[in-house]
């Protein structure tokens, strides 16, 4: 790999160390682009696993025992979420433990969370419901309920693999339009109306939510890397990936998309780009004629992120910040900020390029 990506990886890992010193036992959420100061949460919310995952990636990078202990301690603080009613447990516990390698306590916590998610799956709806732990209606199908959840459930034995496949395919049914549909081709969230027994699209997030498209592509890529999950429907998953890539302009559009593709002049979202890069690196490791193209596009996205949206040593802000992430464009919340999950996926992609992480297993 290039010297430039090596320098970027070093800067990201140093940024993790600086962040850890700043936030202590709290969890970073987003950082001010002007000075790099973090807004934090006490329990981690749906993003806590990404901070634990970053600490595990740093421990791999340095090989230092204090870094491994810091990662393990952070992962242990995720434990209260194992029994919480939220499908974001996939994001929390998969990404918070998958980079931990053979750490027994991380594996045990992941297994506990997987069993809890399996028991919460609704066989009639065919999904693990969004849940009410983070507020709002419980019976939602959202694309950010799928990444992480697929590999997490798949690790819960034969029943878990079947539930992972059902959960993923039901979301594909609901969230992706079919040729000739009058509705938008992508619907990131739908609510279930118990009175009518029907799913209805939600207004928020909007159909142009680029991070939602990236989340779903990541989930499909993870399923394609796990033979037990497709349940004989490899073709359906490859078609879903092709639809997301083609309609979403993943190979032909801007390397860093707008947060809402329906508002091309609005804020960008580098976190969507970083997630997409990881998804493409995963797809490059699945059978198919476009593997090399996926890998090259992933590297192009990473090059754009680290050249155009990355802080250097300017003496004002800490080096290694991935700027221009958009937490919530509609609410105008942290629209040009460093986001902890953007940092994680950038770090994962760079670690994979340098042989520090197996992108097929994280």
C-alpha positions in Angstrom: 0.0 0.0 0.0 1.0 3.6 -0.5 3.0 5.7 2.0 0.1 8.1 2.0 -2.4 5.5 3.3 0.2 4.5 5.9 0.5 8.1 7.1 -3.2 8.4 7.2 -3.5 5.2 9.3 -0.9 6.5 11.7 -2.7 9.8 12.1 -6.1 8.0 12.7 -4.5 5.8 15.4 -2.9 8.8 17.1 -6.3 10.6 17.0 -7.8 7.6 18.8 -5.2 8.0 21.6 -5.9 11.7 21.9 -9.6 11.1 22.0 -9.2 8.4 24.7 -7.3 10.9 26.9 -10.0 13.5 26.4 -13.2 11.5 26.9 -12.1 9.1 29.7 -14.8 6.6 30.6 -17.4 8.4 28.4 -18.1 7.6 24.7 -17.3 10.1 21.9 -20.1 10.9 19.5 -19.1 13.8 17.3 -16.3 16.4 17.4 -16.4 20.1 16.6 -14.6 20.7 13.3 -13.1 23.9 14.6 -11.2 22.5 17.6 -11.8 18.7 17.6 -13.5 18.8 21.0 -15.9 15.9 21.4 -19.5 15.8 22.4 -19.8 12.6 24.5 -22.4 10.2 25.9 -22.3 8.4 29.2 -23.6 5.0 28.0 -22.6 5.1 24.3 -26.1 5.1 22.7 -26.1 3.3 19.3 -22.5 4.5 18.5 -20.7 3.0 21.6 -19.5 -0.1 19.7 -17.7 2.0 17.2 -15.6 3.6 19.9 -14.8 0.2 21.4 -14.0 -1.0 17.9 -11.6 1.9 17.3 -9.8 1.0 20.5 -9.4 -2.6 19.4 -8.0 -1.5 16.0 -5.5 0.7 17.9 -4.5 -2.2 20.1 -3.9 -4.2 16.9 -1.9 -1.3 15.4 0.4 -0.8 18.5 0.5 -4.3 19.9 0.6 -2.7 23.3 -0.9 -4.4 26.3 -2.3 -1.1 27.8 -4.1 -0.4 24.6 -5.6 -3.9 24.7 -6.8 -3.4 28.3 -8.4 -0.1 27.3 -10.3 -1.7 24.5 -11.4 -4.5 26.7 -12.6 -2.1 29.4 -14.6 -0.1 27.0 -16.2 -3.2 25.5 -17.3 -4.3 29.0 -19.0 -1.0 29.4 -21.3 -1.9 26.5 -22.8 -4.8 28.6 -26.0 -2.9 29.7 -27.1 -2.7 26.0 -27.3 -6.5 25.6 -30.8 -6.7 27.0 -32.0 -3.3 25.6 -34.9 -3.4 23.1 -33.1 -2.0 20.1 -32.0 -3.5 16.8 -29.0 -1.2 17.0 -27.5 -3.9 19.1 -26.1 -5.2 15.8 -24.1 -1.9 15.5 -23.1 -1.9 19.1 -22.0 -5.5 19.7 -20.7 -6.6 16.3 -18.5 -3.6 15.7 -17.6 -3.3 19.4 -16.3 -6.9 19.5 -15.4 -8.2 16.0 -12.0 -6.5 16.0 -11.2 -8.0 19.4 -9.8 -11.2 17.9 -9.6 -14.1 20.4 -10.5 -12.0 23.4 -12.7 -14.3 25.4 -14.7 -11.7 27.3 -15.5 -9.8 24.1 -16.6 -13.1 22.5 -18.8 -14.0 25.4 -20.5 -10.6 25.4 -21.1 -10.8 21.6 -22.6 -14.3 22.1 -24.9 -13.0 24.8 -26.1 -10.1 22.7 -26.6 -12.4 19.7 -28.8 -14.8 21.8 -30.8 -11.8 23.1 -31.4 -10.5 19.6 -32.4 -13.9 18.4 -35.0 -14.2 21.1 -36.4 -10.7 20.2 -36.9 -11.5 16.5 -40.5 -11.3 15.5 -41.3 -14.4 13.3 -44.6 -12.9 12.0 -42.9 -9.6 10.8 -39.8 -11.4 9.8 -37.4 -8.9 11.4 -35.7 -8.0 14.6 -37.9 -4.9 15.3 -36.2 -1.5 15.7 -37.3 -1.4 19.3 -38.1 1.4 21.7 -34.9 1.7 23.8 -33.9 4.8 21.9 -37.4 6.3 21.8 -40.0 6.4 19.0 -42.2 3.6 17.7 -41.0 0.1 18.2 -42.3 -1.6 15.1 -40.0 -0.1 12.5 -37.9 -1.6 9.8 -34.8 0.6 9.3 -31.8 0.0 7.1 -29.5 0.8 10.1 -31.0 -2.1 11.9 -29.4 -4.5 9.4 -25.6 -3.9 9.4 -23.9 -5.6 12.3 -27.2 -7.5 13.0 -26.6 -9.9 10.1 -23.2 -11.2 11.3 -24.2 -10.9 15.0 -27.3 -13.2 14.5 -25.3 -15.5 12.2 -23.1 -16.3 15.1 -26.0 -17.6 17.2 -26.0 -21.1 15.7 -28.3 -22.5 12.9 -31.3 -20.7 14.2 -29.3 -17.4 14.2 -28.2 -17.8 10.6 -31.8 -18.4 9.5 -33.0 -15.4 11.5 -30.2 -13.3 10.0 -31.2 -14.3 6.5 -34.9 -13.6 7.2 -34.1 -10.2 8.8 -32.0 -9.1 5.8 -34.3 -10.3 3.1 -37.3 -8.8 4.7 -35.5 -5.4 4.8 -34.6 -5.8 1.2 -38.3 -6.5 0.4 -39.4 -3.4 2.2 -36.6 -0.9 1.6 -35.7 -1.5 -2.1 -38.2 -0.7 -4.8 -38.8 -3.0 -7.7 -38.6 -2.1 -11.4 -41.6 -0.1 -12.4 -42.5 1.0 -8.9 -43.9 4.5 -8.7 -42.5 4.9 -5.2 -38.8 5.9 -4.6 -36.4 3.1 -5.3 -35.0 3.3 -1.8 -37.0 3.6 1.4 -34.7 3.7 4.5 -37.5 3.3 7.1 -41.0 1.9 7.3 -43.4 1.6 10.2 -45.8 -1.2 10.7 -49.4 -0.2 11.2 -51.1 -2.8 13.5 -54.6 -1.7 12.5 -54.1 -2.4 8.8 -51.3 -5.0 9.0 -49.3 -2.9 6.5 -45.9 -1.3 6.3 -45.8 2.4 5.5 -42.7 4.4 4.5 -41.6 7.0 7.0 -40.7 10.6 6.1 -37.6 10.5 8.1 -34.9 9.6 7.1 -35.6 10.7 3.5 -35.3 8.4 0.5 -32.0 10.2 -0.5 -30.3 9.4 2.8 -26.9 8.3 1.5 -25.7 6.8 4.8 -28.8 4.5 4.7 -27.8 3.2 1.3 -24.3 2.6 2.6 -25.6 0.7 5.6 -27.7 -1.6 3.5 -24.9 -2.2 1.0 -22.6 -3.1 4.0 -25.2 -5.6 5.3 -25.5 -7.3 1.9 -21.8 -7.6 1.6 -21.5 -9.2 5.0 -24.2 -11.7 4.1 -22.4 -12.6 0.9 -19.3 -13.4 2.9 -21.2 -15.8 5.2 -22.5 -18.8 3.2 -25.0 -19.8 5.9 -26.8 -16.4 5.7 -27.9 -16.3 2.0 -29.8 -19.5 2.5 -29.4 -20.4 -1.1 -30.3 -17.0 -2.4 -26.9 -15.7 -3.5 -28.4 -14.4 -6.7 -30.9 -12.2 -4.9 -28.2 -10.7 -2.7 -25.9 -10.0 -5.7 -28.8 -8.3 -7.4 -29.5 -6.2 -4.4 -25.8 -5.1 -4.2 -25.9 -4.3 -7.9 -29.1 -2.2 -7.4 -27.6 -0.2 -4.5 -24.3 0.3 -6.4 -26.0 1.3 -9.7 -28.9 3.4 -8.5 -26.8 4.9 -5.7 -24.0 5.9 -8.1 -21.4 4.2 -5.9 -19.0 3.6 -8.8 -19.8 6.7 -10.9 -20.9 9.4 -8.5 -19.0 11.7 -6.2 -16.6 9.8 -3.9 -18.1 11.6 -1.0 -21.9 11.9 -1.4 -24.3 14.5 -0.1 -25.9 13.5 3.2 -29.2 13.6 1.3 -28.9 12.9 -2.5 -32.1 14.8 -2.9 -30.3 17.9 -1.8 -27.0 17.8 -3.8 -26.0 21.2 -2.6 -26.5 20.3 1.1 -23.8 19.0 3.5 -21.7 16.0 2.5 -21.4 12.9 4.6 -17.9 11.4 4.8 -19.2 8.7 7.1 -21.4 7.4 4.3 -18.3 7.3 2.1 -16.2 5.5 4.7 -19.0 2.9 5.2 -19.2 2.4 1.4 -15.5 1.9 1.1 -15.6 -0.9 3.7 -18.6 -2.4 1.9 -16.7 -2.3 -1.4 -13.6 -3.9 0.1 -15.9 -6.7 1.3 -17.6 -7.1 -2.0 -14.1 -7.3 -3.7 -13.6 -10.5 -1.7 -16.8 -12.2 -3.0 -17.0 -14.1 -6.3 -17.8 -12.0 -9.3 -16.3 -10.2 -12.3 -16.2 -6.7 -10.7 -14.1 -7.5 -7.7 -11.1 -5.5 -9.0 -13.3 -2.5 -9.8 -14.8 -2.6 -6.3 -11.4 -2.6 -4.7 -10.1 0.3 -6.9 -13.2 2.4 -6.1 -12.8 1.8 -2.4 -9.2 3.0 -2.6 -10.3 6.0 -4.6 -12.9 6.9 -1.9 -10.2 6.5 0.8 -7.8 8.7 -1.1 -10.4 11.4 -1.4 -11.3 11.2 2.3 -7.7 11.4 3.5 -6.6 14.1 1.0 -9.6 16.4 1.1 -11.5 15.8 4.4 -8.7 15.0 6.8 -6.9 17.3 9.3 -3.1 17.6 9.2 -0.7 19.0 11.7 -1.8 22.6 11.4 -1.4 23.4 15.1 -5.1 24.3 15.5 -6.9 21.0 15.3 -5.7 17.5 16.2 -4.3 15.6 13.2 -6.3 12.6 11.9 -9.8 14.0 12.2 -12.2 12.9 9.4 -14.3 16.0 8.9 -17.5 16.7 7.0 -19.5 13.9 8.5 -23.3 14.7 8.8 -25.1 13.3 11.8 -28.5 14.6 10.9 -29.1 17.0 8.1 -32.8 17.5 8.7 -32.2 18.5 12.3 -29.0 20.5 11.4 -27.2 18.4 14.0 -23.4 18.1 13.6 -23.5 18.5 9.8 -19.8 19.1 9.2 -18.3 17.2 12.1 -16.0 14.3 12.9 -18.2 11.3 13.7 -17.1 8.4 15.7 -18.5 5.8 13.3 -16.9 7.6 10.3 -13.6 7.4 12.1 -14.2 3.7 12.7 -14.9 2.7 9.2 -12.0 4.8 7.9 -9.7 3.1 10.4 -11.1 -0.3 9.5 -10.6 0.2 5.7 -7.1 1.5 6.2 -6.3 -1.3 8.6 -7.5 -3.8 6.0 -5.4 -2.3 3.3 -2.3 -2.6 5.5 -3.1 -6.2 6.7 -3.9 -5.3 10.2 -7.6 -6.4 10.0 -9.4 -9.0 8.0 -12.3 -7.0 6.5 -14.2 -10.3 5.9 -14.4 -10.9 9.6 -15.0 -7.4 11.0 
